[in-house]
Amino acid sequence: MFNLKRLLSRLYKKEEGITGLETAIILIAFVIVASVFAFVVLSTGLFSADRGKETVFAGLDKARGNLEVRGALTVIDVNADGAITAVGLDTVVFNMGTSAAGAPVPVDPAGTTNTTIMNYIDSDARVADVTFTVNKLLGDGDDLIEVGELFEITVVLPGTSELSTNETFTIEVVPPSGGTALISRTMPPQIDLVIDLH
């Protein structure tokens, strides 16, 4: 009897508890918030991974578009006056090819867009987009240097340029994509008709 009185007294105290329905609603709310948060985290991660992949591929494209000098660079005193000058139309000649497994690089002296340009720098001046000619030593006849091809580039000294003994000069080879090749050499103490600079 005592137990029955205790049970009835609990019912009359109006103690309230959480019902199963309220618990289910709270649980569903937590699950929805957690799933939205997980979706945001996953989307951000996938976006970051995609951007990282694009960066890697852009870097690979840039590295594959590189040109390199093959062999020595030769300075030629065309008019045999004992001086290397633009007035004598003296030239700098070198061979170029692509780097190992490189992508094709357009080299068209007559081209105005999407082609390689040459810049000339010495102790007196920097001249952009100098005149050059191409002799296709190995290749299929088009204006693209591709894997296994070799182009001979002849750069005419620009403007009033003059290379004196012991002077350093640089030719920048700037392809439309890929890295710039800097060809820097120092003139010897004596000027000959043909100067081979390694």
C-alpha positions, 0 to 999 in steps of 0.5 A: 500500500505504501508503494501505491501511495508513493506512485500516486503522489508522483503523478500528482506532483506534475513532474514533466519530462521530455517525450520521445517526440521532442527527443526525436526533433532535437536529434533530427536538428543535430543531424541536419546541422552536422550534415550541412557542416560536413557538406560545407567542409567537403565542398571546400576541400574539393574546391581547394583540391581542384584549384591545387590541380589547376596550379600544378598543371599550369606549372607543368605547362610552363616548364614544358614550354622551355627552350634551351641553347644547344651548343656554342654561341658564335659572334660573326664580324660580317663586314670584317672590319675588326669590330662587332657593330650594328653598322656592320650588320654583325650577328650572333648565332646560336642553336635552340631546341626544346627541353626534354619532353618539352611542348612545341614552341612557336618561333616565327620572326615574321609573327606578331602574336603568339611567337618567340621574341628576342631581346638584346642587352649589353652595357650600353642599352637594352633593345626589345624585339630585335631582328632575327632569322631562323634556319631550320636545321632539323625539323618538319618545316613548320615554325614550331620547335618540337621535340627532336628539332633544332633551329639556328637563330641569327640575331643581328646587332640592333641600333648602334650597338657595339660589342667591345673586348671583355664586354658582357652581353645577354640575349633573352629568348622569350617564348609565348609560354614557358620560361625565358632563356637568358643567354649571357656571354662575355667577349674575349680580349681579341676580336676575330672574324668568328668568335666561338663563345661557349 
